[in-house]
Amino acid sequence: MIAHLYGLTDENEFSYILTTFPIVNATVKEAALSAYRTFAPMFANSELVSA
């Protein structure tokens, strides 16, 4: 998930970022937040890889 690549580990951070996209429909934002909740636990213990 892209949020993981940017190092977002807190749901509030991701939720705030979603608010900065005013033209994105609210249902799309809710779907993205739901996906974050689903996938974030998978990435919780993995390390970020820097190039």
Buried (B, 14 or more C-beta within 10 A) or exposed (E): BEBBEEEBEEEEBBBEBBEEEEEEEEEEBEEBBEEBEEEBEEBEEEEEEEE
